[in-house]
Amino acid sequence: MQKLKASTVSNISLSSRDELLQYLTEYVSKQLLETNTYRVYESPTIMQDKNQQGIGSFLILVGVILLPVLYVLSIGPVAWSYEQMGWTPGMMRAFYLPVVWLHEHTFLKEPLEWYLRLFGVH
């Protein structure tokens, strides 16, 4: 990197400390852009952005796949606790209406019944 020449500074009329800081910042930024040094500083940022995008994509994928599976699988323990407490199934049925629909209209009827029997729910 080139050194700032005294003659360059003496030709500039700077009236305040802020103007001097701004000039020096611009000068250093220009020098960094003209050299390969900038690429060294740029590289970790790009990698961090890619890593953050990768983590975000992974979390979205997990949320899209894992949350519905956990929702369906939670019916077993919840149905068991409702049966143990002697509560009416009205509220549970409303919450699990999509699972009830899957039970009544898809091939999942037998697997869901088998799963509920694991928890002693009839």
C-alpha positions as a Markdown table, in Angstrom:
| # | Residue | x | y | z |
|---|---|---|---|---|
| 1 | Met | 0.0 | 0.0 | 0.0 |
| 2 | Gln | 1.3 | 3.5 | -0.8 |
| 3 | Lys | 2.0 | 5.9 | 1.9 |
| 4 | Leu | 0.0 | 9.1 | 2.0 |
| 5 | Lys | 2.3 | 11.8 | 0.7 |
| 6 | Ala | 2.7 | 15.0 | 2.7 |
| 7 | Ser | 2.3 | 17.1 | -0.4 |
| 8 | Thr | -1.1 | 15.5 | -1.0 |
| 9 | Val | -2.3 | 16.5 | 2.4 |
| 10 | Ser | -0.9 | 20.0 | 2.2 |
| 11 | Asn | -2.8 | 20.7 | -1.0 |
| 12 | Ile | -6.1 | 19.9 | 0.6 |
| 13 | Ser | -7.9 | 22.6 | 2.6 |
| 14 | Leu | -9.5 | 20.8 | 5.5 |
| 15 | Ser | -11.5 | 23.0 | 7.9 |
| 16 | Ser | -12.4 | 20.4 | 10.5 |
| 17 | Arg | -11.3 | 17.2 | 12.0 |
| 18 | Asp | -14.4 | 15.4 | 10.6 |
| 19 | Glu | -13.4 | 16.4 | 7.0 |
| 20 | Leu | -9.9 | 15.1 | 7.6 |
| 21 | Leu | -11.3 | 11.8 | 8.9 |
| 22 | Gln | -13.6 | 11.5 | 5.9 |
| 23 | Tyr | -10.8 | 12.3 | 3.5 |
| 24 | Leu | -8.5 | 9.7 | 5.1 |
| 25 | Thr | -11.3 | 7.1 | 5.1 |
| 26 | Glu | -12.0 | 7.6 | 1.5 |
| 27 | Tyr | -8.3 | 7.5 | 0.7 |
| 28 | Val | -7.7 | 4.3 | 2.5 |
| 29 | Ser | -10.8 | 2.7 | 1.0 |
| 30 | Lys | -9.6 | 3.7 | -2.5 |
| 31 | Gln | -6.2 | 2.2 | -1.8 |
| 32 | Leu | -7.8 | -1.1 | -0.5 |
| 33 | Leu | -9.9 | -1.3 | -3.6 |
| 34 | Glu | -6.9 | -0.9 | -5.9 |
| 35 | Thr | -5.0 | -3.7 | -4.2 |
| 36 | Asn | -5.6 | -7.3 | -3.5 |
| 37 | Thr | -5.9 | -6.6 | 0.2 |
| 38 | Tyr | -9.6 | -5.9 | -0.2 |
| 39 | Arg | -10.2 | -9.5 | -1.4 |
| 40 | Val | -8.7 | -10.8 | 1.9 |
| 41 | Tyr | -11.2 | -8.7 | 3.9 |
| 42 | Glu | -14.1 | -9.6 | 1.5 |
| 43 | Ser | -13.7 | -13.4 | 1.7 |
| 44 | Pro | -14.8 | -14.1 | 5.3 |
| 45 | Thr | -17.9 | -12.0 | 4.8 |
| 46 | Ile | -18.9 | -13.9 | 1.7 |
| 47 | Met | -18.4 | -17.2 | 3.5 |
| 48 | Gln | -20.4 | -16.0 | 6.5 |
| 49 | Asp | -23.3 | -15.0 | 4.2 |
| 50 | Lys | -23.2 | -18.4 | 2.4 |
| 51 | Asn | -23.2 | -20.2 | 5.8 |
| 52 | Gln | -26.1 | -18.1 | 7.1 |
| 53 | Gln | -28.0 | -18.9 | 3.9 |
| 54 | Gly | -27.3 | -22.6 | 4.3 |
| 55 | Ile | -28.4 | -22.6 | 7.9 |
| 56 | Gly | -31.5 | -20.6 | 7.1 |
| 57 | Ser | -32.4 | -23.1 | 4.3 |
| 58 | Phe | -31.8 | -26.0 | 6.6 |
| 59 | Leu | -34.0 | -24.6 | 9.3 |
| 60 | Ile | -36.8 | -23.9 | 6.8 |
| 61 | Leu | -36.5 | -27.5 | 5.4 |
| 62 | Val | -36.6 | -28.9 | 8.9 |
| 63 | Gly | -39.6 | -26.8 | 9.8 |
| 64 | Val | -41.5 | -27.8 | 6.6 |
| 65 | Ile | -40.8 | -31.5 | 7.1 |
| 66 | Leu | -40.3 | -32.0 | 10.9 |
| 67 | Leu | -43.1 | -29.9 | 12.3 |
| 68 | Pro | -45.9 | -31.6 | 10.4 |
| 69 | Val | -44.5 | -35.0 | 11.3 |
| 70 | Leu | -44.3 | -34.0 | 15.0 |
| 71 | Tyr | -47.8 | -32.6 | 14.8 |
| 72 | Val | -49.2 | -35.9 | 13.5 |
| 73 | Leu | -47.2 | -38.0 | 16.0 |
| 74 | Ser | -48.2 | -35.9 | 19.0 |
| 75 | Ile | -51.8 | -37.2 | 18.7 |
| 76 | Gly | -50.8 | -40.4 | 20.5 |
| 77 | Pro | -49.5 | -38.9 | 23.7 |
| 78 | Val | -52.2 | -36.2 | 23.7 |
| 79 | Ala | -55.0 | -38.7 | 23.2 |
| 80 | Trp | -53.6 | -40.9 | 26.0 |
| 81 | Ser | -53.5 | -37.9 | 28.4 |
| 82 | Tyr | -57.1 | -37.0 | 27.4 |
| 83 | Glu | -58.2 | -40.5 | 28.1 |
| 84 | Gln | -56.4 | -40.7 | 31.4 |
| 85 | Met | -57.9 | -37.4 | 32.6 |
| 86 | Gly | -61.4 | -38.3 | 31.5 |
| 87 | Trp | -61.8 | -35.2 | 29.3 |
| 88 | Thr | -64.1 | -35.0 | 26.4 |
| 89 | Pro | -62.5 | -35.3 | 23.0 |
| 90 | Gly | -64.2 | -32.3 | 21.5 |
| 91 | Met | -61.4 | -29.8 | 21.9 |
| 92 | Met | -58.8 | -32.4 | 20.9 |
| 93 | Arg | -60.8 | -33.3 | 17.8 |
| 94 | Ala | -60.9 | -29.7 | 16.8 |
| 95 | Phe | -57.1 | -29.3 | 17.2 |
| 96 | Tyr | -56.4 | -32.6 | 15.4 |
| 97 | Leu | -59.0 | -32.1 | 12.7 |
| 98 | Pro | -56.4 | -32.4 | 9.9 |
| 99 | Val | -55.2 | -35.7 | 11.4 |
| 100 | Val | -58.8 | -36.9 | 11.7 |
| 101 | Trp | -59.3 | -36.1 | 8.0 |
| 102 | Leu | -56.2 | -38.1 | 7.1 |
| 103 | His | -57.5 | -41.0 | 9.2 |
| 104 | Glu | -60.9 | -40.9 | 7.5 |
| 105 | His | -59.9 | -40.2 | 3.9 |
| 106 | Thr | -56.5 | -41.7 | 3.2 |
| 107 | Phe | -54.5 | -44.8 | 3.4 |
| 108 | Leu | -53.2 | -43.7 | 6.9 |
| 109 | Lys | -56.3 | -45.0 | 8.7 |
| 110 | Glu | -54.7 | -48.3 | 9.8 |
| 111 | Pro | -51.2 | -46.8 | 10.6 |
| 112 | Leu | -52.9 | -44.1 | 12.7 |
| 113 | Glu | -55.0 | -46.6 | 14.6 |
| 114 | Trp | -52.0 | -48.8 | 15.2 |
| 115 | Tyr | -50.1 | -45.8 | 16.5 |
| 116 | Leu | -52.9 | -44.8 | 18.9 |
| 117 | Arg | -53.1 | -48.4 | 20.2 |
| 118 | Leu | -49.4 | -48.1 | 21.2 |
| 119 | Phe | -50.6 | -45.5 | 23.7 |
| 120 | Gly | -53.6 | -47.6 | 24.8 |
| 121 | Val | -56.1 | -45.3 | 23.0 |
| 122 | His | -59.2 | -47.1 | 21.5 |
